[in-house]
């Protein structure tokens, strides 16, 4: 009977350890995904700013070209 209880305890410990590892892995994966999302959002913001600056520069170049054309 004691051996059976001991086996059950070991089995329970292994199950808890496995669950703990699984939970830790899931937490790490979730943190990893959240970090990736944050980086993507930061990159999107940078791309938007650069796109806006490019558009402004294109307009300035267009104005300069118009000024350079003979009238």
N, CA, C and O of each residue as an XYZ file, in Angstrom:
284
protein
N       0.825     -1.196      0.000
C       0.000      0.000      0.000
C       0.868      1.259      0.000
O       0.592      2.226     -0.711
N       1.940      1.221      0.828
C       2.827      2.384      0.903
C       3.533      2.607     -0.427
O       3.722      3.749     -0.846
N       3.925      1.522     -1.095
C       4.570      1.633     -2.405
C       3.615      2.273     -3.409
O       4.019      3.101     -4.226
N       2.355      1.882     -3.340
C       1.355      2.438     -4.250
C       1.200      3.944     -4.013
O       1.124      4.725     -4.962
N       1.154      4.345     -2.730
C       1.067      5.771     -2.393
C       2.306      6.521     -2.875
O       2.217      7.630     -3.403
N       3.455      5.890     -2.681
C       4.716      6.496     -3.106
C       4.739      6.675     -4.625
O       5.160      7.714     -5.134
N       4.280      5.647     -5.338
C       4.213      5.724     -6.800
C       3.256      6.829     -7.243
O       3.519      7.553     -8.204
N       2.143      6.942     -6.523
C       1.169      7.985     -6.863
C       1.759      9.373     -6.624
O       1.537     10.294     -7.410
N       2.513      9.514     -5.532
C       3.156     10.799     -5.239
C       4.166     11.154     -6.328
O       4.212     12.292     -6.797
N       4.971     10.172     -6.724
C       5.953     10.408     -7.788
C       5.261     10.776     -9.090
O       5.690     11.675     -9.814
N       4.194     10.069     -9.365
C       3.430     10.330    -10.573
C       2.848     11.744    -10.538
O       2.873     12.461    -11.538
N       2.332     12.129     -9.388
C       1.774     13.467     -9.216
C       2.868     14.530     -9.353
O       2.661     15.561     -9.992
N       4.025     14.275     -8.753
C       5.148     15.216     -8.863
C       5.567     15.395    -10.319
O       5.812     16.513    -10.774
N       5.646     14.286    -11.040
C       6.025     14.359    -12.454
C       4.997     15.145    -13.252
O       5.348     15.947    -14.118
N       3.726     14.908    -12.955
C       2.658     15.622    -13.661
C       2.731     17.120    -13.370
O       2.579     17.942    -14.273
N       2.965     17.468    -12.103
C       3.079     18.885    -11.738
C       4.304     19.526    -12.385
O       4.252     20.663    -12.853
N       5.403     18.781    -12.403
C       6.626     19.289    -13.028
C       6.403     19.517    -14.525
O       6.811     20.536    -15.082
N       5.753     18.555    -15.154
C       5.469     18.673    -16.586
C       4.542     19.862    -16.847
O       4.742     20.625    -17.792
N       3.532     20.003    -15.998
C       2.594     21.119    -16.149
C       3.320     22.445    -15.938
O       3.083     23.418    -16.654
N       4.202     22.467    -14.952
C       4.958     23.678    -14.657
C       5.842     24.056    -15.845
O       5.920     25.226    -16.221
N       6.506     23.063    -16.432
C       7.347     23.313    -17.607
C       6.498     23.798    -18.776
O       6.884     24.707    -19.511
N       5.349     23.179    -18.928
C       4.446     23.559    -20.007
C       3.956     24.995    -19.813
O       3.904     25.773    -20.765
N       3.600     25.338    -18.579
C       3.146     26.700    -18.277
C       4.263     27.704    -18.513
O       4.034     28.783    -19.060
N       5.463     27.347    -18.100
C       6.613     28.227    -18.305
C       6.868     28.421    -19.791
O       7.097     29.543    -20.243
N       6.829     27.337    -20.549
C       7.036     27.429    -21.994
C       5.971     28.321    -22.622
O       6.278     29.170    -23.458
N       4.718     28.124    -22.216
C       3.619     28.934    -22.753
C       3.826     30.408    -22.402
O       3.617     31.286    -23.239
N       4.237     30.674    -21.160
C       4.480     32.060    -20.741
C       5.600     32.690    -21.554
O       5.507     33.846    -21.965
N       6.650     31.929    -21.781
C       7.771     32.446    -22.574
C       7.348     32.708    -24.011
O       7.722     33.725    -24.595
N       6.572     31.798    -24.581
C       6.094     31.984    -25.956
C       5.188     33.214    -26.040
O       5.268     33.992    -26.991
N       4.327     33.377    -25.034
C       3.430     34.536    -25.011
C       4.238     35.825    -24.918
O       3.957     36.791    -25.627
N       5.238     35.837    -24.048
C       6.092     37.020    -23.911
C       6.828     37.293    -25.215
O       6.973     38.445    -25.623
N       7.289     36.237    -25.863
C       7.991     36.358    -27.140
C       7.082     36.969    -28.207
O       7.498     37.855    -28.954
N       5.857     36.495    -28.271
C       4.887     37.012    -29.247
C       4.581     38.480    -28.955
O       4.514     39.297    -29.873
N       4.396     38.812    -27.683
C       4.104     40.201    -27.318
C       5.264     41.121    -27.674
O       5.054     42.242    -28.136
N       6.483     40.647    -27.460
C       7.660     41.432    -27.818
C       7.714     41.647    -29.326
O       8.014     42.747    -29.790
N       7.425     40.606    -30.081
C       7.407     40.720    -31.546
C       6.342     41.713    -31.998
O       6.587     42.523    -32.892
N       5.165     41.656    -31.387
C       4.092     42.595    -31.737
C       4.534     44.029    -31.471
O       4.298     44.922    -32.285
N       5.177     44.242    -30.324
C       5.653     45.581    -29.973
C       6.673     46.067    -30.991
O       6.627     47.221    -31.416
N       7.582     45.203    -31.378
C       8.602     45.598    -32.358
C       7.983     45.900    -33.714
O       8.391     46.844    -34.391
N       7.011     45.110    -34.106
C       6.325     45.355    -35.380
C       5.618     46.704    -35.333
O       5.660     47.465    -36.300
N       4.970     47.000    -34.214
C       4.289     48.291    -34.074
C       5.289     49.441    -34.147
O       5.015     50.466    -34.771
N       6.453     49.269    -33.507
C       7.488     50.304    -33.560
C       7.981     50.495    -34.990
O       8.157     51.625    -35.447
N       8.202     49.390    -35.691
C       8.661     49.476    -37.079
C       7.604     50.115    -37.970
O       7.937     50.896    -38.861
N       6.340     49.793    -37.740
C       5.249     50.422    -38.497
C       5.260     51.929    -38.301
O       5.075     52.692    -39.249
N       5.477     52.346    -37.070
C       5.520     53.772    -36.760
C       6.688     54.446    -37.486
O       6.534     55.535    -38.039
N       7.837     53.806    -37.481
C       9.012     54.349    -38.178
C       8.744     54.436    -39.674
O       9.079     55.436    -40.309
N       8.145     53.402    -40.235
C       7.829     53.391    -41.671
C       6.858     54.516    -42.011
O       7.018     55.188    -43.029
N       5.855     54.722    -41.167
C       4.892     55.811    -41.396
C       5.586     57.169    -41.389
O       5.312     58.014    -42.241
N       6.483     57.379    -40.428
C       7.209     58.652    -40.349
C       8.082     58.855    -41.584
O       8.127     59.947    -42.150
N       8.774     57.795    -41.995
C       9.641     57.899    -43.176
C       8.827     58.155    -44.437
O       9.226     58.948    -45.291
N       7.700     57.492    -44.549
C       6.826     57.697    -45.709
C       6.358     59.147    -45.767
O       6.332     59.761    -46.834
N       5.994     59.678    -44.622
C       5.549     61.070    -44.550
C       6.676     62.017    -44.966
O       6.443     62.969    -45.711
N       7.881     61.760    -44.492
C       9.026     62.613    -44.845
C       9.347     62.514    -46.332
O       9.696     63.513    -46.961
N       9.230     61.328    -46.889
C       9.473     61.144    -48.325
C       8.459     61.946    -49.128
O       8.811     62.606    -50.105
N       7.207     61.885    -48.712
C       6.163     62.646    -49.416
C       6.447     64.146    -49.358
O       6.273     64.847    -50.355
N       6.878     64.637    -48.209
C       7.218     66.058    -48.064
C       8.379     66.420    -48.988
O       8.349     67.453    -49.657
N       9.400     65.564    -49.021
C      10.554     65.818    -49.892
C      10.157     65.795    -51.365
O      10.631     66.613    -52.154
N       9.294     64.866    -51.729
C       8.830     64.802    -53.124
C       8.114     66.094    -53.514
O       8.299     66.598    -54.621
N       7.303     66.626    -52.614
C       6.590     67.879    -52.891
C       7.573     69.040    -53.035
O       7.411     69.893    -53.907
N       8.596     69.068    -52.174
C       9.604     70.134    -52.257
C      10.372     70.052    -53.570
O      10.643     71.072    -54.204
N      10.720     68.833    -53.975
C      11.441     68.638    -55.240
C      10.566     69.080    -56.408
O      11.041     69.727    -57.341
N       9.309     68.732    -56.346
C       8.371     69.123    -57.404
C       8.289     70.652    -57.505
O       8.293     71.198    -58.608
N       8.216     71.334    -56.376
C       8.173     72.803    -56.369
C       9.463     73.386    -56.943
O       9.436     74.353    -57.705
N      10.596     72.780    -56.565
C      11.888     73.269    -57.071
C      11.975     73.072    -58.578
O      12.471     73.944    -59.291
N      11.500     71.944    -59.061
C      11.526     71.676    -60.501
C      10.664     72.684    -61.248
O      11.035     73.145    -62.327
N       9.526     73.023    -60.681
C       8.647     74.011    -61.310
C       9.331     75.378    -61.375
O       9.173     76.107    -62.354
N      10.080     75.718    -60.347
C      10.788     77.001    -60.328
C      11.918     77.023    -61.354
O      12.238     78.074    -61.910
N      12.516     75.868    -61.601
C      13.648     75.795    -62.525
C      13.220     75.795    -63.985
O      14.018     76.108    -64.868
N      11.979     75.450    -64.240
C      11.496     75.434    -65.626
C      11.475     76.855    -66.190
O      11.096     77.797    -65.494
N      11.883     77.005    -67.451
C      11.831     78.349    -68.046
C      10.386     78.819    -68.183
O       9.478     78.045    -68.485
N      10.215     80.084    -67.953
C       8.835     80.601    -67.979
C       8.552     81.430    -69.181
O       7.438     81.930    -69.339
